[in-house]
Amino acid sequence: MSKHTLLCAPRWTNIDSHRRVNPSGLCYLTYNKQQIRLSPFQNPNYQRENKKCYYSHAMSGFSTAIYRESVVAFGAPGFYNFRGAVVVYLNNDYENTLIFYAKKSEEDSYMGYSVGIGKFFSDKRIYIAAGAPRCQDTGCVGLKYLGLVLKLLHLTVHALRQPLMLNGEQFGEYYGASLVAIDINHDGYSDLIVGAPFYSPSMNEYGDCGRIFVYMSNGERLEHSQTISLLTNIGARFGSSITSVGDVNFDNFEDIAIGAPYEDGGQGAIYLYLGQPSGLSKHFVQKYLEDKVTPLEMSLSSNLSHLNKENEFCKHCAILLDQPSSSKQLDFLTGCGSDKLCVAHLEMNVTTDVSEVVEGLNKEIELSVLIKNEGENAYLTKLKIKVVPAINLVKLDVKCKSDHLNDDLEINCNLGDPFEENTLKVISLLFDVNAIDSYVNRIHFEANVTTISELTEKSESKLNQSLTIDIKRYASLRLEKVQERNAILFDGRETRAVDHLLFSSMVQILKENYSSVEEIQLKIKIPASLRTKTFSYKPEISLRNKPSEKTQIKCDFDDTELPLIPEEDELLESKGPMESGPQLAVIEILSALNLSAIESEFESTFDFILFSTDITANLINPPILSNLSETSIELLFEKIPVQKAVSLWISITSCIIGVLILVTILFVLFKVSEKKLFSVY
């Protein structure tokens, strides 16, 4: 057992030459009744280099390790722009500081996040193991990192030249956040246990179950012998801390304690694993939980090492008349009176700020849970809220943590340890319902309060409550013609160049009221045939105006190259989705008339064609009730009249009559003018 004691404050700050406060860290070492201050990164001239953190945020003392009083090491994960470093002192020489760092490593690697010391190989040299949980992050800046865990460094050099590397296996599992170097099986070589607390068994669920890796040394190399994880421990971060607890069961193997600080909604737990020749036991043998109520039982007994067990005379054996023993119970100060029994009176009330949600109108729901204690102190008091189905959580109380379980949302809150008497607490949660799925008809909340303290009879019935909020949807449709059109002219059989006449119709669909709709079904009836003649072509239906990028249009007839529409004169067409609030879409129907087919039926005795397209719209979302909207688009086609040829005799007669009339007029004028001239003379 080391006689050295190392006490560190990694967030201790110093003031540099520019009066900036820097968390460079500080440690105190005590041995042989001496106290030594260790602050290798305090020099104000080296706090920053090229506008980057050098010494300034080293946080030395973040992790520590002592090896047989000859080696003292502590990590500084913030050194050199968070590349990290390990500070080492040898043979009680605290005047000379060795700082090991990887100059070519990436920034934000956090080397020194954990530190261990041991003799791992047959060369009997002392090695430093330093965890760097954010090193080699595959280049994904700002995302989860694939952690490089440790580097084994020989102490006679300052630079890290090709150290032994052990890597994590899952992106962002924080492999190397904790480690311990210990000879588990007492074969003379240090073994290594590495923690990865952010490990998640499934990428589709919120995880952070955590796991540890066990590496056993055979003198030549470290062999990965085990991976231990508690897969159902969601959010526990098993492996956040690892330490040796000695040989607790006296089997000549070192035993290990592993921390899971966030288990059970933040209550935390410590797991004990026993050492074995090949590593650790597959399953933990003990689990320690925080308990401030159950008294501690302590007992002490003694026995003689040489007893006369065979009831024969033994000159070296003492006769033990009675086996001395003693026991004592240590009670916690619970604040619950002389009976030391805590009886709490808890009440809970769950409310929301709305009685129902109108999709598209209500944007958020605020859930308030009020818990009060009118009895004695309540210990390990927790609130669990289950939301079915899971909806977006906008604001979470600082006392709570959320996890997704399949399609549900679970929220766990710590209400205090203890939750003191005559205390009122309010947990407020804010949910986003603006983009709730269309199939969701209601939101169900279940709240439950638990405690390890005794409860009064009245309070037991008030600690389980549920609340259901119905989702209402209001939407309606209106179909309107875009505009009235003048008659469409077409040529008769003798003068037209082609037999088909192209035309288009447009209708606008107006979705009104608050809620969004997934799909609108349009039924379009187009005149297609008369008796045995098909006179209209297959239409092309398209969106001229899209209310959103997601809005699509789809028809139920095959997209073939046939020029004519199918025999059915009814088309089903669907479009959607349309988001909440008023939305407008314009649909264009492009088709053509086969004029020859119409003329063959009516023998060219018509001058007008009235073409009517009937359209109905319906919401097919089951939760939305809406009346059908109908409209008709009528198009008038008018034949251009043809001018007939005039007979030749009529033309000749008309010319002769015109000439005679002209001669008569000229003769009359001549006579009148001659008479006037004679009178003058």
C-alpha positions as CSV (number, residue, x, y, z in Angstrom):
1,M,0.0,0.0,0.0
2,S,1.4,3.4,-1.0
3,K,2.2,5.9,1.7
4,H,1.7,8.7,-0.7
5,T,-1.5,10.7,-0.8
6,L,-2.3,12.8,-3.9
7,L,-5.0,15.4,-3.7
8,C,-5.8,17.4,-6.9
9,A,-8.0,20.3,-8.0
10,P,-8.1,20.1,-11.8
11,R,-10.2,23.3,-12.1
12,W,-8.0,25.4,-9.9
13,T,-7.3,28.6,-11.8
14,N,-4.4,31.0,-12.2
15,I,-4.1,34.5,-13.6
16,D,-1.9,34.9,-16.7
17,S,0.0,38.0,-17.8
18,H,-3.2,39.3,-19.6
19,R,-5.3,38.9,-16.4
20,R,-7.2,36.0,-17.9
21,V,-8.4,33.2,-15.5
22,N,-7.1,29.8,-16.6
23,P,-8.0,26.4,-15.2
24,S,-4.5,24.9,-15.3
25,G,-5.0,22.7,-12.3
26,L,-3.1,22.0,-9.0
27,C,-2.2,18.9,-6.9
28,Y,-0.9,18.4,-3.4
29,L,1.2,15.4,-2.5
30,T,1.8,14.3,1.1
31,Y,4.4,11.7,2.2
32,N,6.7,11.3,5.2
33,K,4.7,14.2,6.9
34,Q,5.6,16.5,4.0
35,Q,3.3,18.4,1.8
36,I,4.4,19.3,-1.7
37,R,2.6,21.6,-4.1
38,L,2.6,20.4,-7.8
39,S,1.5,22.9,-10.3
40,P,3.5,22.3,-13.6
41,F,1.3,24.5,-15.8
42,Q,1.2,27.6,-13.7
43,N,3.9,29.6,-15.6
44,P,2.1,32.7,-16.9
45,N,4.3,33.0,-20.0
46,Y,3.2,29.7,-21.5
47,Q,-0.6,29.9,-21.0
48,R,-1.3,30.4,-24.7
49,E,0.7,29.8,-27.9
50,N,-0.4,31.3,-31.2
51,K,-3.8,32.3,-29.8
52,K,-4.4,28.7,-28.7
53,C,-4.6,27.1,-25.3
54,Y,-1.2,25.7,-24.2
55,Y,-0.9,25.5,-20.4
56,S,-4.0,27.6,-19.8
57,H,-6.7,24.8,-19.7
58,A,-4.5,21.8,-18.9
59,M,-6.6,20.8,-15.9
60,S,-3.7,18.9,-14.4
61,G,-4.8,16.3,-11.8
62,F,-7.9,15.3,-13.7
63,S,-6.7,11.7,-13.2
64,T,-4.0,10.3,-10.9
65,A,-1.9,7.2,-10.3
66,I,0.9,6.2,-7.9
67,Y,3.1,3.2,-8.3
68,R,4.9,1.8,-5.3
69,E,6.0,5.2,-4.1
70,S,8.5,5.5,-6.9
71,V,6.3,7.0,-9.6
72,V,3.6,9.6,-9.3
73,A,1.6,10.5,-12.4
74,F,-1.5,12.7,-13.1
75,G,-3.3,13.5,-16.3
76,A,-3.8,17.0,-17.9
77,P,-6.4,16.4,-20.7
78,G,-6.7,20.1,-21.6
79,F,-2.9,20.6,-22.3
80,Y,-2.0,22.0,-25.8
81,N,-5.4,22.8,-27.1
82,F,-6.9,19.7,-25.4
83,R,-4.5,17.3,-27.0
84,G,-3.7,16.3,-23.5
85,A,-0.6,15.2,-21.6
86,V,0.6,13.1,-18.6
87,V,2.8,14.6,-15.9
88,V,5.2,12.2,-14.2
89,Y,7.5,12.5,-11.2
90,L,10.1,9.8,-10.5
91,N,11.8,8.5,-7.3
92,N,10.5,11.3,-5.1
93,D,12.2,13.9,-7.2
94,Y,9.5,16.6,-7.4
95,E,11.9,19.3,-8.7
96,N,12.0,17.7,-12.2
97,T,8.8,17.4,-14.1
98,L,8.3,15.0,-17.0
99,I,5.5,16.0,-19.4
100,F,4.5,13.4,-22.0
101,Y,2.3,14.4,-24.9
102,A,1.8,13.5,-28.6
103,K,2.7,16.5,-30.6
104,K,1.1,15.2,-33.8
105,S,-2.1,14.1,-32.2
106,E,-5.4,15.7,-33.0
107,E,-6.8,18.6,-30.9
108,D,-9.5,17.6,-28.4
109,S,-8.1,14.1,-27.9
110,Y,-8.1,14.5,-24.1
111,M,-5.1,12.4,-23.5
112,G,-4.7,12.0,-19.7
113,Y,-8.4,11.7,-19.1
114,S,-7.4,8.5,-17.2
115,V,-4.0,7.3,-16.0
116,G,-2.5,4.0,-14.8
117,I,0.9,2.7,-14.1
118,G,2.3,-0.9,-14.2
119,K,4.8,-3.4,-15.4
120,F,3.0,-5.0,-18.3
121,F,5.7,-7.0,-20.0
122,S,8.6,-9.3,-19.4
123,D,11.1,-6.4,-19.8
124,K,10.1,-5.3,-16.2
125,R,10.0,-1.7,-17.2
126,I,7.4,0.7,-15.8
127,Y,4.8,1.9,-18.2
128,I,2.2,4.7,-18.1
129,A,-1.2,4.0,-19.5
130,A,-3.1,7.2,-20.5
131,G,-6.6,7.3,-21.8
132,A,-7.6,9.7,-24.6
133,P,-11.3,9.1,-25.1
134,R,-11.8,11.5,-28.0
135,C,-8.7,10.7,-30.1
136,Q,-8.9,9.4,-33.6
137,D,-12.5,10.6,-34.1
138,T,-12.6,9.6,-37.8
139,G,-12.7,13.3,-38.8
140,C,-16.4,13.9,-37.8
141,V,-16.0,17.2,-36.1
142,G,-18.7,17.9,-33.6
143,L,-20.2,14.4,-33.8
144,K,-19.6,11.4,-31.5
145,Y,-16.0,10.3,-31.5
146,L,-14.4,6.8,-31.9
147,G,-12.1,7.0,-28.8
148,L,-8.5,6.0,-29.0
149,V,-7.9,4.8,-25.5
150,L,-4.5,4.6,-24.3
151,K,-0.8,4.9,-24.9
152,L,1.9,2.8,-23.1
153,L,4.9,5.0,-22.7
154,H,8.5,4.2,-21.5
155,L,9.5,6.8,-18.9
156,T,13.0,7.3,-20.2
157,V,11.8,9.5,-23.2
158,H,9.8,12.6,-23.4
159,A,8.3,12.2,-26.9
160,L,5.7,9.5,-27.7
161,R,7.4,7.4,-30.4
162,Q,5.1,4.7,-31.7
163,P,3.4,3.8,-28.4
164,L,1.2,0.7,-28.2
165,M,-2.3,1.6,-29.2
166,L,-5.6,0.0,-28.2
167,N,-8.7,1.3,-29.8
168,G,-12.4,1.4,-29.1
169,E,-14.9,-0.4,-31.3
170,Q,-17.9,1.9,-31.4
171,F,-18.1,5.5,-32.5
172,G,-18.3,7.8,-29.5
173,E,-18.3,5.2,-26.8
174,Y,-15.6,7.2,-24.9
175,Y,-13.2,4.3,-24.7
176,G,-10.5,5.3,-22.3
177,A,-12.5,7.5,-20.0
178,S,-11.4,5.3,-17.2
179,L,-8.8,2.6,-16.7
180,V,-6.9,0.7,-14.0
181,A,-3.6,-1.2,-14.2
182,I,-3.5,-4.1,-11.8
183,D,-2.1,-7.6,-11.7
184,I,-5.4,-9.5,-11.5
185,N,-4.1,-13.1,-11.5
186,H,-0.8,-12.4,-9.6
187,D,1.4,-13.7,-12.4
188,G,3.8,-10.8,-12.1
189,Y,2.5,-8.8,-15.0
190,S,0.1,-5.8,-14.8
191,D,-3.2,-6.3,-16.5
192,L,-5.4,-3.5,-17.9
193,I,-9.1,-2.7,-17.6
194,V,-10.5,0.1,-19.8
195,G,-13.9,1.7,-19.5
196,A,-16.2,2.9,-22.3
197,P,-19.1,4.5,-20.5
198,F,-20.9,5.9,-23.6
199,Y,-21.3,2.5,-25.3
200,S,-24.8,1.9,-26.7
201,P,-26.0,-1.6,-27.6
202,S,-28.3,-0.2,-30.3
203,M,-27.8,2.9,-32.5
204,N,-31.6,3.2,-32.8
205,E,-32.1,3.7,-29.1
206,Y,-30.8,6.1,-26.5
207,G,-28.0,4.0,-24.9
208,D,-25.0,5.0,-22.8
209,C,-25.2,1.6,-21.1
210,G,-21.4,1.5,-20.9
211,R,-19.0,-1.4,-20.9
212,I,-15.4,-2.4,-19.9
213,F,-12.6,-4.1,-21.7
214,V,-10.3,-6.5,-19.9
215,Y,-6.8,-7.0,-21.2
216,M,-4.6,-9.8,-19.7
217,S,-0.8,-9.7,-20.1
218,N,1.1,-12.8,-20.9
219,G,4.4,-11.0,-20.6
220,E,4.7,-10.4,-24.4
221,R,1.5,-8.5,-25.1
222,L,-1.9,-7.5,-23.8
223,E,-4.6,-10.0,-24.9
224,H,-8.2,-8.8,-25.0
225,S,-9.9,-11.5,-22.9
226,Q,-13.3,-10.0,-21.9
227,T,-15.9,-7.4,-22.7
228,I,-18.4,-6.8,-19.9
229,S,-21.5,-4.8,-20.2
230,L,-25.0,-4.5,-18.6
231,L,-27.1,-4.2,-21.8
232,T,-30.3,-3.3,-20.0
233,N,-28.8,-0.6,-18.0
234,I,-29.8,2.3,-20.3
235,G,-28.2,5.6,-19.4
236,A,-26.2,4.1,-16.5
237,R,-22.7,4.8,-18.1
238,F,-21.3,1.6,-16.6
239,G,-17.5,1.9,-16.6
240,S,-17.3,5.6,-15.8
241,S,-14.9,4.7,-13.0
242,I,-12.8,1.6,-12.3
243,T,-10.7,0.9,-9.2
244,S,-9.0,-2.1,-7.5
245,V,-10.4,-3.0,-4.1
246,G,-7.8,-5.6,-3.2
247,D,-8.6,-9.3,-2.6
248,V,-11.9,-9.1,-0.8
249,N,-12.6,-12.8,-0.8
250,F,-9.0,-14.0,0.0
251,D,-8.6,-16.1,-3.1
252,N,-5.3,-14.5,-4.1
253,F,-6.9,-12.6,-7.0
254,E,-7.4,-8.9,-7.3
255,D,-11.1,-7.8,-7.3
256,I,-12.5,-4.7,-9.1
257,A,-15.2,-2.2,-8.4
258,I,-16.9,-0.5,-11.4
259,G,-19.1,2.6,-11.2
260,A,-22.3,3.3,-13.0
261,P,-23.1,6.9,-11.8
262,Y,-26.3,7.5,-13.8
263,E,-28.1,4.2,-13.1
264,D,-31.7,4.3,-12.0
265,G,-32.3,7.9,-13.1
266,G,-29.1,9.2,-11.5
267,Q,-29.1,7.3,-8.3
268,G,-26.0,5.4,-9.3
269,A,-24.6,2.1,-8.4
270,I,-21.2,0.3,-7.8
271,Y,-20.6,-3.2,-9.1
272,L,-18.1,-5.7,-7.6
273,Y,-16.4,-8.2,-9.8
274,L,-14.1,-10.9,-8.5
275,G,-10.7,-11.6,-10.1
276,Q,-10.0,-15.0,-11.7
277,P,-7.0,-16.6,-13.5
278,S,-8.3,-15.5,-16.9
279,G,-9.7,-12.1,-15.9
280,L,-12.9,-11.1,-14.1
281,S,-16.0,-13.0,-13.1
282,K,-18.6,-12.9,-15.9
283,H,-21.3,-11.5,-13.5
284,F,-21.0,-9.1,-10.6
285,V,-21.1,-10.6,-7.2
286,Q,-22.4,-7.5,-5.3
287,K,-24.2,-4.3,-6.2
288,Y,-24.0,-1.3,-3.9
289,L,-26.7,1.4,-4.0
290,E,-27.1,4.6,-2.0
291,D,-29.1,4.1,1.1
292,K,-29.4,6.7,3.8
293,V,-32.1,4.9,5.8
294,T,-31.0,1.3,6.5
295,P,-28.5,1.3,9.4
296,L,-25.0,-0.1,9.0
297,E,-24.3,-3.3,10.9
298,M,-20.7,-3.7,12.1
299,S,-19.5,-6.8,13.9
300,L,-16.1,-8.0,15.2
301,S,-15.1,-11.4,16.4
302,S,-11.8,-13.1,17.2
303,N,-10.4,-16.6,17.4
304,L,-7.1,-18.3,18.3
305,S,-5.0,-19.6,15.4
306,H,-4.0,-22.8,17.3
307,L,-6.9,-24.6,18.9
308,N,-7.1,-28.2,20.2
309,K,-9.8,-29.4,17.8
310,E,-9.3,-33.1,18.4
311,N,-9.8,-32.9,22.2
312,E,-6.4,-34.3,22.8
313,F,-3.7,-32.9,24.9
314,C,-1.6,-30.3,23.1
315,K,1.0,-28.4,24.9
316,H,1.0,-25.6,22.2
317,C,-2.7,-25.2,22.1
318,A,-4.7,-22.9,24.3
319,I,-8.2,-23.8,25.5
320,L,-10.8,-21.2,24.4
321,L,-13.7,-21.1,26.7
322,D,-15.7,-18.6,24.7
323,Q,-15.3,-16.9,21.3
324,P,-15.4,-13.1,21.9
325,S,-17.5,-11.0,19.5
326,S,-19.1,-7.6,19.4
327,S,-21.6,-5.9,17.0
328,K,-22.9,-2.4,16.7
329,Q,-25.5,-0.7,14.6
330,L,-24.8,2.7,13.1
331,D,-27.8,4.8,12.3
332,F,-27.9,7.6,9.7
333,L,-29.2,10.9,10.8
334,T,-32.5,10.8,8.9
335,G,-34.2,13.7,10.6
336,C,-37.2,11.5,11.2
337,G,-37.6,11.6,15.0
338,S,-36.6,9.3,17.9
339,D,-38.2,6.2,16.3
340,K,-35.7,6.5,13.4
341,L,-38.5,5.5,11.0
342,C,-39.3,8.0,8.2
343,V,-43.0,8.1,7.3
344,A,-43.7,10.5,4.4
345,H,-47.0,11.8,3.3
346,L,-46.6,12.5,-0.5
347,E,-49.2,13.8,-2.8
348,M,-49.0,14.4,-6.6
349,N,-51.1,16.4,-9.1
350,V,-50.6,16.2,-12.8
351,T,-52.0,19.0,-15.1
352,T,-51.6,20.4,-18.6
353,D,-52.3,23.9,-19.9
354,V,-54.8,22.6,-22.5
355,S,-57.7,20.1,-22.3
356,E,-57.3,19.0,-25.9
357,V,-54.9,19.7,-28.8
358,V,-56.1,21.0,-32.1
359,E,-53.4,20.0,-34.6
360,G,-52.2,23.1,-36.5
361,L,-53.6,25.5,-33.8
362,N,-51.8,24.4,-30.6
363,K,-48.1,24.4,-31.0
364,E,-47.0,23.2,-27.5
365,I,-48.2,21.4,-24.4
366,E,-46.9,22.2,-20.9
367,L,-47.1,19.4,-18.4
368,S,-46.8,20.3,-14.8
369,V,-46.4,17.8,-12.0
370,L,-46.8,19.1,-8.5
371,I,-45.4,16.9,-5.6
372,K,-45.6,17.9,-2.0
373,N,-44.5,16.2,1.2
374,E,-46.5,16.9,4.3
375,G,-44.9,14.1,6.4
376,E,-41.4,13.2,7.4
377,N,-38.4,13.2,5.1
378,A,-38.7,10.9,2.1
379,Y,-35.5,9.3,0.8
380,L,-34.6,8.4,-2.7
381,T,-37.8,9.9,-4.0
382,K,-38.2,9.7,-7.8
383,L,-40.7,10.7,-10.4
384,K,-41.2,8.6,-13.5
385,I,-43.3,10.0,-16.4
386,K,-44.2,7.9,-19.5
387,V,-45.4,9.6,-22.6
388,V,-47.3,7.4,-25.2
389,P,-46.5,7.9,-28.0
390,A,-43.2,9.7,-27.8
391,I,-43.4,13.4,-28.8
392,N,-40.7,16.0,-29.1
393,L,-39.5,17.3,-25.8
394,V,-38.7,21.0,-25.9
395,K,-37.8,21.9,-22.3
396,L,-36.6,19.4,-19.7
397,D,-36.4,20.2,-16.0
398,V,-32.8,20.1,-14.7
399,K,-33.7,17.4,-12.2
400,C,-34.8,15.1,-15.0
401,K,-33.4,12.9,-17.8
402,S,-35.3,11.5,-20.8
403,D,-34.9,8.3,-22.7
404,H,-36.7,6.8,-25.7
405,L,-38.0,3.3,-25.2
406,N,-39.3,1.9,-28.5
407,D,-42.1,4.3,-29.4
408,D,-42.5,5.7,-25.9
409,L,-40.8,8.5,-24.1
410,E,-39.7,8.0,-20.5
411,I,-38.6,10.8,-18.2
412,N,-37.0,10.1,-14.8
413,C,-36.6,12.9,-12.2
414,N,-34.8,13.0,-8.8
415,L,-36.9,14.8,-6.3
416,G,-34.3,15.0,-3.6
417,D,-32.5,12.8,-1.1
418,P,-34.1,13.5,1.2
419,F,-37.3,15.1,-0.1
420,E,-37.7,17.1,3.1
421,E,-40.9,17.5,5.1
422,N,-43.3,20.4,4.3
423,T,-41.7,20.8,0.9
424,L,-43.4,21.5,-2.5
425,K,-41.7,20.8,-5.8
426,V,-43.0,21.4,-9.4
427,I,-41.6,19.6,-12.4
428,S,-42.4,21.4,-15.6
429,L,-42.0,19.9,-19.1
430,L,-42.7,21.4,-22.5
431,F,-43.6,19.3,-25.5
432,D,-43.8,20.3,-29.2
433,V,-47.0,19.1,-30.9
434,N,-46.7,21.3,-34.0
435,A,-45.5,18.4,-36.2
436,I,-47.3,15.5,-34.6
437,D,-48.0,12.5,-36.9
438,S,-51.4,12.2,-38.5
439,Y,-52.1,8.7,-37.0
440,V,-51.8,10.0,-33.4
441,N,-55.3,10.5,-32.0
442,R,-54.3,11.1,-28.3
443,I,-51.4,11.6,-26.1
444,H,-51.2,9.6,-22.8
445,F,-49.2,10.6,-19.8
446,E,-48.5,8.3,-16.9
447,A,-46.8,9.7,-13.7
448,N,-45.5,7.6,-10.8
449,V,-43.7,8.6,-7.6
450,T,-41.6,6.1,-5.6
451,T,-39.5,6.4,-2.4
452,I,-37.8,3.9,-0.1
453,S,-39.3,5.6,2.9
454,E,-42.6,4.5,4.5
455,L,-45.8,6.1,3.3
456,T,-49.0,7.0,4.9
457,E,-52.1,5.1,3.7
458,K,-53.6,8.2,2.1
459,S,-50.5,9.1,0.1
460,E,-50.1,5.6,-1.5
461,S,-53.2,6.1,-3.6
462,K,-52.1,9.5,-4.8
463,L,-48.8,8.7,-6.3
464,N,-50.0,7.1,-9.6
465,Q,-51.9,9.3,-12.0
466,S,-52.6,9.3,-15.7
467,L,-53.8,12.0,-18.1
468,T,-55.0,11.7,-21.7
469,I,-55.1,14.6,-24.2
470,D,-57.2,14.1,-27.3
471,I,-55.9,15.3,-30.6
472,K,-58.6,17.1,-32.7
473,R,-58.2,17.8,-36.4
474,Y,-60.2,20.4,-38.3
475,A,-59.8,20.8,-42.1
476,S,-62.1,21.4,-45.1
477,L,-61.7,21.6,-48.8
478,R,-63.1,24.0,-51.4
479,L,-62.8,23.5,-55.2
480,E,-62.9,26.5,-57.5
481,K,-62.5,27.1,-61.2
482,V,-59.5,29.3,-61.8
483,Q,-61.2,31.5,-64.4
484,E,-64.0,31.5,-66.9
485,R,-62.9,31.0,-70.5
486,N,-64.2,32.3,-73.8
487,A,-65.4,29.8,-76.4
488,I,-62.6,27.7,-78.0
489,L,-62.8,27.9,-81.8
490,F,-62.2,25.0,-84.1
491,D,-62.2,24.6,-87.9
492,G,-64.6,22.4,-89.8
493,R,-63.6,19.2,-91.6
494,E,-62.8,21.0,-94.9
495,T,-60.4,23.6,-93.5
496,R,-58.6,22.1,-90.4
497,A,-55.1,20.6,-90.6
498,V,-55.4,18.0,-87.8
499,D,-58.3,16.1,-86.3
500,H,-57.5,16.7,-82.6
501,L,-58.0,19.9,-80.6
502,L,-55.8,20.5,-77.5
503,F,-57.3,22.2,-74.5
504,S,-56.6,22.6,-70.8
505,S,-58.7,23.1,-67.6
506,M,-57.5,24.4,-64.3
507,V,-59.0,24.0,-60.8
508,Q,-57.7,25.2,-57.5
509,I,-58.0,23.2,-54.2
510,L,-58.1,25.3,-51.1
511,K,-57.6,23.5,-47.8
512,E,-59.0,25.6,-45.0
513,N,-58.9,25.5,-41.2
514,Y,-56.0,24.5,-38.9
515,S,-55.0,20.9,-39.4
516,S,-52.8,19.3,-42.0
517,V,-53.9,16.4,-44.2
518,E,-51.9,13.5,-45.5
519,E,-53.9,12.9,-48.7
520,I,-56.7,14.4,-50.7
521,Q,-58.6,12.2,-53.1
522,L,-59.9,13.8,-56.3
523,K,-62.5,12.1,-58.5
524,I,-62.4,13.5,-62.0
525,K,-65.1,12.6,-64.5
526,I,-64.2,13.4,-68.1
527,P,-66.5,12.7,-71.1
528,A,-64.7,10.0,-73.0
529,S,-66.9,8.2,-75.5
530,L,-70.3,8.2,-77.3
531,R,-71.8,5.0,-78.3
532,T,-68.8,3.2,-79.9
533,K,-66.6,6.2,-80.6
534,T,-63.9,7.5,-78.2
535,F,-63.6,11.2,-78.7
536,S,-61.3,12.5,-75.9
537,Y,-57.6,11.7,-75.3
538,K,-55.9,10.5,-72.2
539,P,-55.5,13.5,-70.0
540,E,-52.3,14.7,-68.4
541,I,-52.8,16.0,-64.8
542,S,-50.1,18.1,-63.2
543,L,-49.6,20.5,-60.3
544,R,-49.2,24.1,-61.3
545,N,-48.8,25.3,-57.7
546,K,-47.3,23.3,-54.9
547,P,-48.1,24.4,-51.3
548,S,-45.0,22.6,-50.0
549,E,-42.1,20.6,-51.3
550,K,-43.6,17.4,-50.0
551,T,-46.8,17.8,-52.0
552,Q,-47.0,15.2,-54.8
553,I,-49.7,14.1,-57.3
554,K,-50.4,10.5,-58.3
555,C,-53.1,9.1,-60.6
556,D,-54.4,5.5,-60.4
557,F,-54.4,4.8,-64.2
558,D,-51.3,3.3,-65.9
559,D,-48.8,5.7,-67.5
560,T,-48.9,4.0,-71.0
561,E,-48.2,5.5,-74.4
562,L,-51.8,4.9,-75.6
563,P,-53.2,8.0,-77.2
564,L,-56.7,7.5,-75.8
565,I,-57.9,7.3,-72.2
566,P,-59.2,4.0,-70.9
567,E,-62.7,3.0,-71.4
568,E,-63.7,4.2,-68.0
569,D,-64.6,7.9,-67.9
570,E,-63.8,8.3,-64.3
571,L,-60.2,8.9,-63.0
572,L,-59.1,8.7,-59.4
573,E,-56.2,11.0,-58.5
574,S,-54.6,11.7,-55.1
575,K,-52.4,14.5,-53.9
576,G,-50.8,15.4,-50.6
577,P,-49.7,16.1,-48.0
578,M,-50.9,19.6,-47.2
579,E,-49.5,21.2,-44.1
580,S,-51.4,23.0,-41.3
581,G,-53.1,26.3,-41.9
582,P,-54.7,27.4,-45.2
583,Q,-53.0,25.8,-48.3
584,L,-53.7,26.3,-52.0
585,A,-52.9,24.0,-54.9
586,V,-53.7,24.4,-58.5
587,I,-54.2,21.4,-60.8
588,E,-54.1,21.5,-64.6
589,I,-55.9,18.9,-66.7
590,L,-54.5,18.8,-70.3
591,S,-56.4,16.7,-72.9
592,A,-57.6,16.8,-76.5
593,L,-60.8,16.2,-78.5
594,N,-61.0,13.8,-81.5
595,L,-63.1,16.0,-83.8
596,S,-63.5,13.4,-86.5
597,A,-65.0,10.9,-84.0
598,I,-67.6,13.6,-82.9
599,E,-68.4,14.6,-86.5
600,S,-68.9,10.9,-87.5
601,E,-71.6,10.6,-84.9
602,F,-73.4,13.9,-85.6
603,E,-72.6,14.1,-89.4
604,S,-71.2,17.6,-89.1
605,T,-74.6,19.1,-88.2
606,F,-73.4,20.8,-85.1
607,D,-71.8,24.2,-84.5
608,F,-71.1,24.0,-80.8
609,I,-69.6,21.4,-78.3
610,L,-70.2,21.8,-74.5
611,F,-67.5,19.8,-72.7
612,S,-68.1,19.4,-68.9
613,T,-65.6,17.9,-66.4
614,D,-66.9,17.1,-63.0
615,I,-64.5,17.1,-60.0
616,T,-65.1,16.1,-56.4
617,A,-62.5,16.3,-53.6
618,N,-62.5,14.3,-50.3
619,L,-60.2,14.0,-47.3
620,I,-59.3,10.4,-46.7
621,N,-57.6,10.9,-43.4
622,P,-59.7,8.9,-41.0
623,P,-59.5,11.3,-38.0
624,I,-60.7,14.3,-40.2
625,L,-64.4,14.6,-41.1
626,S,-65.1,16.8,-44.0
627,N,-67.9,17.1,-46.6
628,L,-67.3,16.5,-50.2
629,S,-66.4,19.5,-52.3
630,E,-67.6,19.5,-55.9
631,T,-67.2,21.7,-59.0
632,S,-67.7,21.5,-62.7
633,I,-65.5,23.0,-65.5
634,E,-67.5,23.6,-68.6
635,L,-65.7,24.4,-71.9
636,L,-67.5,25.7,-75.0
637,F,-66.1,24.7,-78.4
638,E,-67.5,26.8,-81.3
639,K,-67.1,25.9,-85.0
640,I,-65.8,28.7,-87.2
641,P,-68.5,29.4,-89.9
642,V,-67.5,28.7,-93.6
643,Q,-68.3,31.4,-96.3
644,K,-70.1,29.8,-99.4
645,A,-69.1,30.7,-103.1
646,V,-71.5,33.2,-105.1
647,S,-73.0,32.1,-108.5
648,L,-71.5,33.7,-111.8
649,W,-74.8,34.9,-113.3
650,I,-75.6,36.8,-110.1
651,S,-72.2,38.5,-110.3
652,I,-72.7,39.4,-114.0
653,T,-76.2,40.7,-113.5
654,S,-75.1,42.7,-110.5
655,C,-72.3,44.3,-112.6
656,I,-74.8,45.2,-115.5
657,I,-77.3,46.8,-113.1
658,G,-74.5,48.7,-111.5
659,V,-73.3,50.1,-114.9
660,L,-76.9,51.1,-116.0
661,I,-77.4,52.9,-112.7
662,L,-74.1,54.8,-113.2
663,V,-75.0,55.8,-116.8
664,T,-78.4,57.0,-115.7
665,I,-76.9,59.2,-113.0
666,L,-74.3,60.7,-115.4
667,F,-77.1,61.5,-118.0
668,V,-79.3,63.2,-115.4
669,L,-76.4,65.3,-114.2
670,F,-75.5,66.3,-117.8
671,K,-79.0,67.5,-118.6
672,V,-79.3,69.5,-115.4
673,S,-76.0,71.3,-116.1
674,E,-76.9,72.0,-119.8
675,K,-80.2,73.7,-118.8
676,K,-78.5,75.9,-116.3
677,L,-75.9,77.0,-118.9
678,F,-78.6,78.0,-121.4
679,S,-80.5,80.1,-118.9
680,V,-77.4,82.2,-118.2
681,Y,-76.9,83.0,-121.8
